[in-house]
Amino acid sequence: MSSKEFFDRVAPDWDEMREGYYSEDVRVGALAAAAVEKGKIAADIGAGTGFISQGLIEEGLQIIAVDQSEVILNEMKEKFARWSSIEYRVGNAQDIPIPDETVDYAFANMCLHHVESPPVAIREMTRILKPAGKLVITDADEHEFEFLREEHHDRWLGFKRSDIRSWYLEAGLGEVSVESIGSLCEVQSLCCEEFARIGIFVASGEKRAGR
Ligand SMILES: C[S@@+](CC[C@H](N)C(=O)[O-])C[C@H]1O[C@@H](n2cnc3c(N)ncnc32)[C@H](O)[C@@H]1O
């Protein structure tokens, strides 16, 4: 099963599943790292059912939600049906269906560990930022819980913060910071006793002019 098929399948249950894995502190930390301003445009890449978008709506931003799974985006559409400030686009984080220099902020929560090439996805998210726009990625620190590949279709077992920092710099981002968000991702294996407790980082950077 591919990651897309996995998220198609779990789409109706994703909100409930996600609540068990990580808390709303992650959303609070991500939005704080970007210091979002009302009226600006944000992309939520790997939006799922809109965990990050929820906070962006509350802060009065316009949103473009992108996900590989049309099924999960349809769940999000239903959930936010009364909000006209969200556009939905099916697409890949490595080939984002948004023109260059369109958004003030790009967010990706727990998406990067699913993509084939994280540096390519970071370059893509940087491409869609306006000059001085901010990229905020929240994801798992490097870990050794192999069961997450099988049970959650994770492609990467988290990341070294030093790699994230290098990929941000290579993409043309400045003011780069990669820190702990202060809460954990916790997942019980379905098949064995293993219980994963994984640190979560928040990475932020600003697009330099001319990149
Ligand atoms: C762990 S879920 C996180 C969803 C949401 N950001 C949240 O915090 O609840 C990962 C999401 O990323 C999407 N995704 C995975 N790989 C992707 C890719 N290459 N391009 C676009 N979306 C992707 C999945 O379909 C899924 O909705």
The ligand as a Tripos MOL2 file, in Angstrom:
@<TRIPOS>MOLECULE
LIG
   27    29     1     0     0
SMALL
NO_CHARGES

@<TRIPOS>ATOM
      1 C1          0.7350   12.4970    9.0550 C.3       1 LIG1
      2 S1         -0.4170   13.2620    7.9640 S.3       1 LIG1
      3 C2         -0.4380   14.9300    8.6040 C.3       1 LIG1
      4 C3         -1.6690   15.6820    8.1540 C.3       1 LIG1
      5 C4         -1.8040   17.0880    8.7570 C.3       1 LIG1
      6 N1         -0.7190   17.9540    8.3580 N.3       1 LIG1
      7 C5         -1.8940   16.9850   10.2630 C.2       1 LIG1
      8 O1         -1.0100   17.4910   10.9630 O.co2     1 LIG1
      9 O2         -2.8880   16.3970   10.7580 O.co2     1 LIG1
     10 C6          0.5470   13.4480    6.4810 C.3       1 LIG1
     11 C7         -0.2350   14.0670    5.3370 C.3       1 LIG1
     12 O3          0.6850   14.3710    4.2920 O.3       1 LIG1
     13 C8          0.1430   13.9170    3.0570 C.3       1 LIG1
     14 N2          1.2730   13.5990    2.1780 N.ar      1 LIG1
     15 C9          2.1810   12.6150    2.3220 C.ar      1 LIG1
     16 N3          3.0850   12.6540    1.3330 N.ar      1 LIG1
     17 C10         2.7310   13.6870    0.5370 C.ar      1 LIG1
     18 C11         3.2770   14.2370   -0.6530 C.ar      1 LIG1
     19 N4          4.3670   13.7350   -1.2050 N.pl3     1 LIG1
     20 N5          2.6580   15.2980   -1.1950 N.ar      1 LIG1
     21 C12         1.5430   15.8330   -0.6400 C.ar      1 LIG1
     22 N6          0.9690   15.3490    0.4900 N.ar      1 LIG1
     23 C13         1.5670   14.2970    1.0790 C.ar      1 LIG1
     24 C14        -0.6980   12.7090    3.4180 C.3       1 LIG1
     25 O4         -1.6570   12.4030    2.4170 O.3       1 LIG1
     26 C15        -1.2960   13.1340    4.7430 C.3       1 LIG1
     27 O5         -2.5010   13.8290    4.5790 O.3       1 LIG1
@<TRIPOS>BOND
     1     1     2 1
     2     2     3 1
     3     2    10 1
     4     3     4 1
     5     4     5 1
     6     5     6 1
     7     5     7 1
     8     7     8 2
     9     7     9 1
    10    10    11 1
    11    11    12 1
    12    11    26 1
    13    12    13 1
    14    13    14 1
    15    13    24 1
    16    14    15 ar
    17    14    23 ar
    18    15    16 ar
    19    16    17 ar
    20    17    18 ar
    21    17    23 ar
    22    18    19 1
    23    18    20 ar
    24    20    21 ar
    25    21    22 ar
    26    22    23 ar
    27    24    25 1
    28    24    26 1
    29    26    27 1
@<TRIPOS>SUBSTRUCTURE
     1 LIG1         1 GROUP 0 **** ****
